[in-house]
Amino acid sequence: MKKILFILCVLLVVASIGWASGMKKKKLPPYEFGSVTINNYSQQSGMPPVLFDHWLHRQYATCRLCHVDIGFGMTAGSTKIRAVDNMKGYFCGTCHNGKINTVYKKKIFESCAKESGREEYKRCTRCHVLERSSVREEEFERFAEKMPKERLGNGINWEKAEAEGLVRPADQLEGVTAIKPRLKVQQDFSLKSKVEGMPDIIFSHKKHTVWNGCELCHPDIFVGIKKGATKYTMVDLFEGKYCGVCHDKVAFPQTDCSRCHSKPPQEK
């Protein structure tokens, strides 16, 4: 009976959020989940847009390294990346510089070409693509096959993959990262569910700081650092605010309710 009640509550919450937002989001195939199209200047320059796959980069670097130290914005197109910036060693050019990279531990192709020609154009089309190719899809499938499985999103349990050492994302980059003393990680805590019958949320700072540190979430996404200081609703989250800045876009989708609403009933 409790299980049936829980399922009904989940359906009610999802339905009400869908009604409030006024739109139903398309479910993407796993290899497209977390992909971002960057097209601030590409088409103006006669090039196709850039197709950026988060899964490909996330196995090597933490979100914090890219979005705090290197300086990428948290929404597509917000960084206004130019080819000249990459060639100077900023943004994509921080790692894609044609040298041995300490994050990837191998030589990474140079992001933007100073010259024009057949070979340079081949390099350009590694990022600037007209449409997704079967080669990229197959590359994702080969990678995902070795990873712990997840029900939704891109089908990969990244938290478990990192815990088991299957991916080792670097959190520092020489010459870019300012090394600071690590703060003591807060204990996990629960957040009260506002829907009758829905388990409370268990929030883990430890799990989030592995990928985000503290700086990615505070103060830009969550202003307060005290439990309960930031007020939000599920509608806010599904509109891409707070937890929704990452979840539904790159991290597992919020429709996977039990990933967050996970406090066992007997602990209440």
URVENHU-V752633 format. One record per residue. N is the residue number from 1. RES is the residue in three letters. SS is DSSP state (A for helix, B for strand, O for the rest). PSI is psi in degrees with one decimal (999 if undefined). BURIAL is 1 if it has 9 or more other C-alpha atoms within 8 Angstrom, else 0. Layout:
n:N res:RES ss:SS psi:PSI burial:BURIAL
n:N res:RES ss:SS psi:PSI burial:BURIAL
This chain:
n:1 res:MET ss:O psi:-43.6 burial:0
n:2 res:LYS ss:A psi:-37.3 burial:0
n:3 res:LYS ss:A psi:-41.4 burial:0
n:4 res:ILE ss:A psi:-41.7 burial:0
n:5 res:LEU ss:A psi:-40.7 burial:1
n:6 res:PHE ss:A psi:-44.9 burial:1
n:7 res:ILE ss:A psi:-42.4 burial:0
n:8 res:LEU ss:A psi:-39.3 burial:0
n:9 res:CYS ss:A psi:-42.2 burial:1
n:10 res:VAL ss:A psi:-47.4 burial:1
n:11 res:LEU ss:A psi:-38.5 burial:0
n:12 res:LEU ss:A psi:-44.2 burial:0
n:13 res:VAL ss:A psi:-47.5 burial:0
n:14 res:VAL ss:A psi:-41.9 burial:1
n:15 res:ALA ss:A psi:-42.2 burial:0
n:16 res:SER ss:A psi:-35.4 burial:0
n:17 res:ILE ss:A psi:-42.2 burial:1
n:18 res:GLY ss:A psi:-40.1 burial:1
n:19 res:TRP ss:A psi:-39.8 burial:0
n:20 res:ALA ss:A psi:-38.1 burial:0
n:21 res:SER ss:A psi:-19.2 burial:1
n:22 res:GLY ss:O psi:15.1 burial:0
n:23 res:MET ss:O psi:151.4 burial:0
n:24 res:LYS ss:O psi:123.6 burial:0
n:25 res:LYS ss:O psi:140.6 burial:0
n:26 res:LYS ss:O psi:134.1 burial:0
n:27 res:LYS ss:O psi:120.6 burial:0
n:28 res:LEU ss:O psi:150.8 burial:0
n:29 res:PRO ss:O psi:153.4 burial:0
n:30 res:PRO ss:A psi:-41.0 burial:0
n:31 res:TYR ss:A psi:-13.3 burial:0
n:32 res:GLU ss:A psi:-14.8 burial:1
n:33 res:PHE ss:O psi:127.5 burial:1
n:34 res:GLY ss:O psi:1.0 burial:1
n:35 res:SER ss:B psi:144.8 burial:1
n:36 res:VAL ss:B psi:133.8 burial:1
n:37 res:THR ss:B psi:124.9 burial:1
n:38 res:ILE ss:B psi:118.3 burial:1
n:39 res:ASN ss:O psi:43.9 burial:1
n:40 res:ASN ss:O psi:-42.8 burial:0
n:41 res:TYR ss:O psi:-8.9 burial:0
n:42 res:SER ss:O psi:-56.9 burial:1
n:43 res:GLN ss:A psi:-29.9 burial:1
n:44 res:GLN ss:A psi:-28.5 burial:0
n:45 res:SER ss:A psi:7.2 burial:0
n:46 res:GLY ss:O psi:18.8 burial:0
n:47 res:MET ss:O psi:150.7 burial:0
n:48 res:PRO ss:O psi:161.7 burial:1
n:49 res:PRO ss:O psi:163.2 burial:1
n:50 res:VAL ss:B psi:132.7 burial:1
n:51 res:LEU ss:B psi:111.1 burial:1
n:52 res:PHE ss:B psi:123.2 burial:1
n:53 res:ASP ss:B psi:116.0 burial:1
n:54 res:HIS ss:A psi:-37.8 burial:1
n:55 res:TRP ss:A psi:-35.3 burial:0
n:56 res:LEU ss:A psi:-40.5 burial:0
n:57 res:HIS ss:A psi:-27.8 burial:0
n:58 res:ARG ss:A psi:-21.7 burial:1
n:59 res:GLN ss:O psi:-15.8 burial:1
n:60 res:TYR ss:O psi:-30.3 burial:1
n:61 res:ALA ss:B psi:147.2 burial:1
n:62 res:THR ss:O psi:161.9 burial:1
n:63 res:CYS ss:A psi:-38.5 burial:1
n:64 res:ARG ss:A psi:-41.6 burial:1
n:65 res:LEU ss:A psi:-42.4 burial:1
n:66 res:CYS ss:A psi:-41.8 burial:1
n:67 res:HIS ss:A psi:-13.7 burial:1
n:68 res:VAL ss:A psi:-60.3 burial:1
n:69 res:ASP ss:A psi:-46.0 burial:1
n:70 res:ILE ss:A psi:-32.8 burial:1
n:71 res:GLY ss:O psi:21.9 burial:0
n:72 res:PHE ss:O psi:138.2 burial:1
n:73 res:GLY ss:O psi:165.5 burial:1
n:74 res:MET ss:O psi:-5.0 burial:0
n:75 res:THR ss:O psi:148.1 burial:0
n:76 res:ALA ss:O psi:131.3 burial:1
n:77 res:GLY ss:O psi:-3.6 burial:1
n:78 res:SER ss:O psi:-16.1 burial:0
n:79 res:THR ss:O psi:-21.1 burial:0
n:80 res:LYS ss:O psi:54.0 burial:0
n:81 res:ILE ss:O psi:131.8 burial:0
n:82 res:ARG ss:O psi:154.8 burial:0
n:83 res:ALA ss:A psi:-38.0 burial:0
n:84 res:VAL ss:A psi:-31.5 burial:0
n:85 res:ASP ss:A psi:-44.6 burial:1
n:86 res:ASN ss:A psi:-41.1 burial:1
n:87 res:MET ss:A psi:-23.9 burial:1
n:88 res:LYS ss:O psi:-1.8 burial:0
n:89 res:GLY ss:O psi:16.2 burial:1
n:90 res:TYR ss:O psi:165.4 burial:1
n:91 res:PHE ss:A psi:-121.9 burial:1
n:92 res:CYS ss:A psi:-35.4 burial:1
n:93 res:GLY ss:A psi:-10.7 burial:1
n:94 res:THR ss:A psi:-40.9 burial:1
n:95 res:CYS ss:O psi:-39.7 burial:1
n:96 res:HIS ss:O psi:79.8 burial:1
n:97 res:ASN ss:O psi:10.2 burial:1
n:98 res:GLY ss:O psi:11.3 burial:1
n:99 res:LYS ss:O psi:171.7 burial:1
n:100 res:ILE ss:B psi:124.4 burial:1
n:101 res:ASN ss:B psi:134.4 burial:1
n:102 res:THR ss:O psi:-18.6 burial:0
n:103 res:VAL ss:O psi:-51.8 burial:1
n:104 res:TYR ss:O psi:-18.9 burial:1
n:105 res:LYS ss:O psi:33.3 burial:0
n:106 res:LYS ss:B psi:170.0 burial:0
n:107 res:LYS ss:B psi:126.2 burial:1
n:108 res:ILE ss:O psi:136.5 burial:1
n:109 res:PHE ss:O psi:148.7 burial:1
n:110 res:GLU ss:O psi:136.7 burial:1
n:111 res:SER ss:O psi:-42.6 burial:1
n:112 res:CYS ss:O psi:141.1 burial:1
n:113 res:ALA ss:O psi:136.8 burial:1
n:114 res:LYS ss:O psi:-26.5 burial:0
n:115 res:GLU ss:O psi:165.3 burial:0
n:116 res:SER ss:O psi:140.5 burial:0
n:117 res:GLY ss:O psi:176.5 burial:0
n:118 res:ARG ss:A psi:-49.3 burial:0
n:119 res:GLU ss:A psi:-39.6 burial:0
n:120 res:GLU ss:A psi:-39.4 burial:1
n:121 res:TYR ss:A psi:-35.9 burial:1
n:122 res:LYS ss:A psi:-39.2 burial:0
n:123 res:ARG ss:A psi:-38.8 burial:1
n:124 res:CYS ss:A psi:-39.9 burial:1
n:125 res:THR ss:O psi:1.1 burial:0
n:126 res:ARG ss:O psi:-26.5 burial:0
n:127 res:CYS ss:O psi:-40.8 burial:1
n:128 res:HIS ss:B psi:105.0 burial:1
n:129 res:VAL ss:O psi:143.4 burial:1
n:130 res:LEU ss:O psi:-36.8 burial:0
n:131 res:GLU ss:O psi:159.0 burial:0
n:132 res:ARG ss:O psi:133.9 burial:0
n:133 res:SER ss:O psi:159.6 burial:0
n:134 res:SER ss:A psi:-24.9 burial:0
n:135 res:VAL ss:A psi:-43.2 burial:0
n:136 res:ARG ss:A psi:-37.1 burial:0
n:137 res:GLU ss:A psi:-42.7 burial:1
n:138 res:GLU ss:A psi:-35.9 burial:0
n:139 res:GLU ss:A psi:-42.1 burial:0
n:140 res:PHE ss:A psi:-44.9 burial:1
n:141 res:GLU ss:A psi:-40.1 burial:1
n:142 res:ARG ss:A psi:-39.7 burial:0
n:143 res:PHE ss:A psi:-47.6 burial:0
n:144 res:ALA ss:A psi:-28.9 burial:1
n:145 res:GLU ss:A psi:-29.3 burial:0
n:146 res:LYS ss:O psi:-4.7 burial:0
n:147 res:MET ss:O psi:156.3 burial:1
n:148 res:PRO ss:O psi:140.9 burial:1
n:149 res:LYS ss:B psi:149.7 burial:0
n:150 res:GLU ss:O psi:153.7 burial:1
n:151 res:ARG ss:O psi:-40.4 burial:0
n:152 res:LEU ss:O psi:-170.4 burial:0
n:153 res:GLY ss:O psi:-130.1 burial:1
n:154 res:ASN ss:O psi:12.5 burial:1
n:155 res:GLY ss:O psi:8.0 burial:1
n:156 res:ILE ss:B psi:131.7 burial:1
n:157 res:ASN ss:O psi:91.6 burial:1
n:158 res:TRP ss:A psi:-34.7 burial:0
n:159 res:GLU ss:A psi:-46.8 burial:0
n:160 res:LYS ss:A psi:-38.6 burial:0
n:161 res:ALA ss:A psi:-41.1 burial:1
n:162 res:GLU ss:A psi:-42.3 burial:1
n:163 res:ALA ss:A psi:-33.3 burial:0
n:164 res:GLU ss:O psi:0.4 burial:0
n:165 res:GLY ss:O psi:13.6 burial:0
n:166 res:LEU ss:O psi:-28.0 burial:0
n:167 res:VAL ss:O psi:143.3 burial:1
n:168 res:ARG ss:O psi:74.7 burial:1
n:169 res:PRO ss:O psi:127.4 burial:1
n:170 res:ALA ss:B psi:143.7 burial:1
n:171 res:ASP ss:O psi:0.8 burial:1
n:172 res:GLN ss:O psi:148.0 burial:1
n:173 res:LEU ss:O psi:121.6 burial:1
n:174 res:GLU ss:O psi:132.0 burial:0
n:175 res:GLY ss:O psi:-6.6 burial:0
n:176 res:VAL ss:O psi:-45.7 burial:0
n:177 res:THR ss:O psi:131.5 burial:1
n:178 res:ALA ss:O psi:111.9 burial:0
n:179 res:ILE ss:O psi:123.2 burial:0
n:180 res:LYS ss:O psi:156.0 burial:0
n:181 res:PRO ss:O psi:139.2 burial:0
n:182 res:ARG ss:O psi:138.2 burial:0
n:183 res:LEU ss:O psi:154.5 burial:0
n:184 res:LYS ss:O psi:129.1 burial:0
n:185 res:VAL ss:O psi:131.9 burial:0
n:186 res:GLN ss:O psi:155.4 burial:0
n:187 res:GLN ss:O psi:156.4 burial:0
n:188 res:ASP ss:O psi:147.7 burial:1
n:189 res:PHE ss:B psi:163.8 burial:0
n:190 res:SER ss:B psi:149.2 burial:1
n:191 res:LEU ss:B psi:130.0 burial:0
n:192 res:LYS ss:O psi:128.4 burial:0
n:193 res:SER ss:O psi:142.2 burial:1
n:194 res:LYS ss:O psi:1.3 burial:0
n:195 res:VAL ss:O psi:125.2 burial:0
n:196 res:GLU ss:O psi:129.3 burial:0
n:197 res:GLY ss:O psi:-13.1 burial:0
n:198 res:MET ss:O psi:129.7 burial:1
n:199 res:PRO ss:O psi:151.2 burial:1
n:200 res:ASP ss:O psi:160.8 burial:1
n:201 res:ILE ss:B psi:136.2 burial:1
n:202 res:ILE ss:B psi:116.5 burial:1
n:203 res:PHE ss:B psi:128.9 burial:1
n:204 res:SER ss:O psi:110.6 burial:1
n:205 res:HIS ss:A psi:-36.7 burial:1
n:206 res:LYS ss:A psi:-45.2 burial:1
n:207 res:LYS ss:A psi:-38.9 burial:0
n:208 res:HIS ss:A psi:-35.2 burial:1
n:209 res:THR ss:A psi:-21.6 burial:1
n:210 res:VAL ss:A psi:-42.8 burial:0
n:211 res:TRP ss:A psi:-33.8 burial:1
n:212 res:ASN ss:A psi:-15.7 burial:1
n:213 res:GLY ss:O psi:-155.1 burial:1
n:214 res:CYS ss:O psi:-32.8 burial:0
n:215 res:GLU ss:O psi:-27.9 burial:1
n:216 res:LEU ss:O psi:-34.5 burial:1
n:217 res:CYS ss:O psi:-34.3 burial:1
n:218 res:HIS ss:O psi:130.4 burial:1
n:219 res:PRO ss:O psi:6.2 burial:1
n:220 res:ASP ss:O psi:-38.5 burial:0
n:221 res:ILE ss:O psi:-49.2 burial:1
n:222 res:PHE ss:O psi:111.5 burial:1
n:223 res:VAL ss:O psi:-48.9 burial:1
n:224 res:GLY ss:O psi:153.1 burial:1
n:225 res:ILE ss:O psi:3.3 burial:0
n:226 res:LYS ss:O psi:138.9 burial:0
n:227 res:LYS ss:O psi:127.3 burial:0
n:228 res:GLY ss:O psi:-3.6 burial:0
n:229 res:ALA ss:O psi:-34.3 burial:0
n:230 res:THR ss:O psi:123.3 burial:0
n:231 res:LYS ss:O psi:132.2 burial:0
n:232 res:TYR ss:O psi:164.8 burial:0
n:233 res:THR ss:O psi:170.0 burial:0
n:234 res:MET ss:A psi:-32.0 burial:0
n:235 res:VAL ss:A psi:-42.7 burial:1
n:236 res:ASP ss:A psi:-42.5 burial:1
n:237 res:LEU ss:A psi:-42.0 burial:1
n:238 res:PHE ss:A psi:-12.7 burial:1
n:239 res:GLU ss:O psi:6.0 burial:0
n:240 res:GLY ss:O psi:18.4 burial:1
n:241 res:LYS ss:O psi:160.7 burial:1
n:242 res:TYR ss:A psi:-121.3 burial:1
n:243 res:CYS ss:A psi:-30.7 burial:0
n:244 res:GLY ss:A psi:-9.0 burial:1
n:245 res:VAL ss:A psi:-37.5 burial:1
n:246 res:CYS ss:O psi:-44.5 burial:1
n:247 res:HIS ss:B psi:141.6 burial:1
n:248 res:ASP ss:O psi:-20.9 burial:1
n:249 res:LYS ss:O psi:-50.3 burial:1
n:250 res:VAL ss:O psi:-52.4 burial:1
n:251 res:ALA ss:B psi:168.1 burial:1
n:252 res:PHE ss:O psi:145.0 burial:1
n:253 res:PRO ss:O psi:153.0 burial:1
n:254 res:GLN ss:O psi:-11.6 burial:1
n:255 res:THR ss:O psi:-12.5 burial:0
n:256 res:ASP ss:O psi:71.0 burial:1
n:257 res:CYS ss:A psi:-40.6 burial:0
n:258 res:SER ss:A psi:-14.0 burial:0
n:259 res:ARG ss:A psi:-30.0 burial:0
n:260 res:CYS ss:O psi:-45.4 burial:1
n:261 res:HIS ss:O psi:79.1 burial:1
n:262 res:SER ss:O psi:4.7 burial:1
n:263 res:LYS ss:O psi:120.6 burial:1
n:264 res:PRO ss:O psi:140.5 burial:0
n:265 res:PRO ss:A psi:-34.5 burial:0
n:266 res:GLN ss:A psi:-13.4 burial:0
n:267 res:GLU ss:A psi:-6.3 burial:0
n:268 res:LYS ss:O psi:999 burial:0
